[in-house]
């Protein structure tokens, strides 16, 4: 049976992993939102509604997905890491 400090350390590690993965989702949504905002502003400026917002949302989605795919292989759940024993 582990000590209280061991349990606290494991809980902190779990929260750190959760926070990192939540950050991926926030980054994904913000990237698409920024591209949509740029498209909306360009549509208003150029009078091309709704085409540039559609294109920019699509580009934001592609860019955010590529970024997410590049980041995820380096971020594994704690049980999948080398040297950790399954429970």
PAZAPA-4460 file (N, C-alpha, C; in steps of 0.05 Angstrom, whole numbers, plus 32768, in hexadecimal, padded with zeros to 4 digits):
% residues 87
    n_x    n_y    n_z   ca_x   ca_y   ca_z    c_x    c_y    c_z   seq   type   mol
   8011   7FE8   8000   8000   8000   8000   8012   8019   8000     1      X     A
   800C   802C   7FEE   801C   8044   7FEB   8016   8058   8000     2      X     A
   8028   806A   8004   8024   807F   8018   8012   8095   800C     3      X     A
   800A   80A7   801D   7FF9   80BD   8014   8007   80CE   7FFF     4      X     A
   8021   80D2   8002   8030   80E3   7FEF   8031   80D5   7FD4     5      X     A
   8033   80BA   7FD3   8033   80AC   7FBA   8019   80AF   7FAB     6      X     A
   8003   80AD   7FBA   7FE9   80B1   7FAE   7FE5   80CD   7FA4     7      X     A
   7FEE   80E1   7FB3   7FEC   80FC   7FAB   7FFC   8101   7F91     8      X     A
   8014   80F5   7F90   8024   80F8   7F78   8017   80EC   7F5F     9      X     A
   800B   80D5   7F63   7FFC   80C8   7F4C   7FE5   80D9   7F44    10      X     A
   7FD6   80E5   7F57   7FBF   80F6   7F50   7FC9   810F   7F41    11      X     A
   7FDF   811A   7F49   7FEA   8132   7F3B   7FF2   812A   7F1F    12      X     A
   7FFD   8113   7F1B   8005   810A   7F00   7FED   8107   7EEF    13      X     A
   7FD7   80FB   7EFA   7FBF   80F8   7EEB   7FB3   8113   7EE2    14      X     A
   7FB3   8126   7EF5   7FA8   8140   7EEF   7FB9   814E   7ED9    15      X     A
   7FD4   814A   7EDB   7FE6   8156   7EC7   7FE0   814B   7EAB    16      X     A
   7FDB   8131   7EA9   7FD5   8124   7E90   7FBA   812F   7E85    17      X     A
   7FA7   8130   7E98   7F8C   813A   7E90   7F8F   8157   7E85    18      X     A
   7F9E   8167   7E93   7FA1   8183   7E8B   7FAF   8185   7E70    19      X     A
   7FC2   8174   7E6B   7FD0   8175   7E51   7FBD   816E   7E3A    20      X     A
   7FAD   8159   7E3E   7F9B   8150   7E2A   7F84   8164   7E26    21      X     A
   7F7B   8171   7E3C   7F67   8185   7E39   7F72   819D   7E2A    22      X     A
   7F8B   81A3   7E2E   7F98   81B8   7E1F   7F99   81B3   7E01    23      X     A
   7F9B   819A   7DF9   7F9A   8193   7DDD   7F7F   819A   7DD1    24      X     A
   7F6A   8194   7DDF   7F4F   819A   7DD6   7F4A   81B8   7DD4    25      X     A
   7F54   81C7   7DE8   7F50   81E4   7DE8   7F60   81F0   7DD1    26      X     A
   7F78   81E7   7DCC   7F88   81F1   7DB6   7F7B   81EB   7D9B    27      X     A
   7F6F   81D3   7D99   7F61   81CC   7D80   7F4A   81DF   7D7B    28      X     A
   7F39   81E4   7D8F   7F22   81F5   7D8C   7F2A   8212   7D86    29      X     A
   7F3E   821C   7D95   7F47   8237   7D91   7F53   823C   7D75    30      X     A
   7F62   8228   7D6B   7F6D   822B   7D50   7F57   822D   7D3C    31      X     A
   7F43   821C   7D3D   7F2D   821E   7D2A   7F1E   8238   7D2D    32      X     A
   7F1A   8241   7D46   7F0C   825A   7D4B   7F1B   8272   7D40    33      X     A
   7F35   8272   7D43   7F45   8289   7D38   7F43   8289   7D1A    34      X     A
   7F45   8272   7D0D   7F43   8271   7CF0   7F27   827A   7CE7    35      X     A
   7F12   8272   7CF6   7EF7   827B   7CEF   7EF4   8299   7CF1    36      X     A
   7EFF   82A5   7D07   7EFE   82C1   7D0A   7F0D   82D0   7CF4    37      X     A
   7F24   82C6   7CEC   7F32   82D2   7CD5   7F21   82D1   7CBC    38      X     A
   7F15   82BA   7CB7   7F04   82B7   7C9F   7EEC   82C9   7CA0    39      X     A
   7EE0   82CC   7CB8   7EC9   82DE   7CBB   7ED0   82FB   7CB5    40      X     A
   7EE7   8303   7CC0   7EF1   831F   7CBC   7EF8   8323   7C9E    41      X     A
   7F05   8310   7C92   7F0C   8313   7C75   7EF3   8314   7C64    42      X     A
   7EDE   8303   7C6B   7EC5   8304   7C5C   7EB8   831F   7C5D    43      X     A
   7EB8   832B   7C75   7EAC   8346   7C78   7EBB   835B   7C69    44      X     A
   7ED6   8358   7C69   7EE7   836C   7C5C   7EE5   836A   7C3D    45      X     A
   7EE5   8351   7C33   7EE5   834C   7C16   7ECA   8348   7C0A    46      X     A
   7EB5   8344   7C1B   7E9A   8340   7C11   7E96   8324   7C04    47      X     A
   7EA3   8310   7C0E   7EA2   82F6   7C02   7E92   82E2   7C13    48      X     A
   7E81   82EC   7C25   7E73   82DA   7C37   7E65   82C3   7C28    49      X     A
   7E65   82AC   7C32   7E71   82A0   7C49   7E8A   8290   7C42    50      X     A
   7E95   8294   7C2B   7EAA   8282   7C20   7EC4   8282   7C30    51      X     A
   7ECE   8299   7C37   7EE7   8299   7C46   7EE5   828D   7C62    52      X     A
   7ECF   8291   7C6F   7ECC   8284   7C89   7ECB   8266   7C87    53      X     A
   7EBE   825C   7C72   7EBD   823F   7C6D   7ED9   8235   7C68    54      X     A
   7EE8   8242   7C57   7F03   823A   7C50   7F15   823B   7C68    55      X     A
   7F13   8251   7C78   7F25   8254   7C8F   7F1E   8240   7CA5    56      X     A
   7F05   8239   7CAA   7EFE   8225   7CBD   7F0A   820A   7CB4    57      X     A
   7F08   8204   7C9B   7F13   81EB   7C91   7F31   81EB   7C94    58      X     A
   7F3F   8201   7C8E   7F5C   8202   7C92   7F63   8200   7CAF    59      X     A
   7F54   820D   7CC0   7F59   820B   7CDD   7F55   81EF   7CE7    60      X     A
   7F41   81E1   7CDE   7F3C   81C5   7CE5   7F53   81B3   7CDC    61      X     A
   7F5D   81B7   7CC4   7F73   81A7   7CBA   7F8C   81AD   7CCA    62      X     A
   7F92   81C6   7CCE   7FAA   81CE   7CDD   7FA9   81C3   7CFA    63      X     A
   7F92   81C6   7D07   7F90   81BD   7D23   7F92   819F   7D25    64      X     A
   7F87   8191   7D11   7F89   8173   7D11   7FA5   816A   7D0D    65      X     A
   7FB4   8176   7CFB   7FD0   816F   7CF6   7FE0   8174   7D0F    66      X     A
   7FDC   818B   7D1C   7FEA   8191   7D35   7FE4   817D   7D4B    67      X     A
   7FCB   8176   7D4D   7FC3   8163   7D62   7FCF   8148   7D5D    68      X     A
   7FCF   813F   7D44   7FDB   8125   7D3D   7FF9   8124   7D43    69      X     A
   8006   813B   7D3E   8023   813C   7D44   8029   813C   7D62    70      X     A
   8017   8147   7D72   801B   8149   7D8F   8014   812F   7D9D    71      X     A
   8000   8121   7D95   7FF6   810B   7DA4   8009   80F3   7DA7    72      X     A
   8019   80EC   7D93   802B   80D5   7D97   803E   80D9   7DAE    73      X     A
   8045   80F2   7DB5   8057   80F7   7DCB   8049   80F8   7DE6    74      X     A
   802E   80F6   7DE5   801E   80F8   7DFD   800F   80DE   7E01    75      X     A
   8019   80CC   7E12   800B   80B3   7E16   7FFF   80B2   7E31    76      X     A
   7FEA   80A3   7E34   7FDE   809F   7E4F   7FF2   8093   7E62    77      X     A
   7FF0   8098   7E7C   8004   808E   7E8F   8008   8070   7E8D    78      X     A
   7FF3   8060   7E89   7FF5   8043   7E88   8005   8039   7E70    79      X     A
   8006   8049   7E5B   8013   8040   7E42   8031   8048   7E41    80      X     A
   803A   8056   7E55   8056   805F   7E55   8069   8047   7E5B    81      X     A
   8080   8049   7E51   8095   8035   7E56   809B   8034   7E73    82      X     A
   809D   801C   7E7E   80A5   8019   7E9A   808F   801B   7EAE    83      X     A
   8076   8021   7EA6   8061   8022   7EB9   8052   8007   7EB9    84      X     A
   804D   7FFE   7ED0   8040   7FE4   7ED3   8021   7FE7   7ED1    85      X     A
   8014   7FD5   7EC2   7FF7   7FD7   7EC1   7FEA   7FCF   7EDB    86      X     A
   7FD3   7FDC   7EE1   7FC6   7FD6   7EFA   7FB0   7FC3   7EF7    87      X     A
***
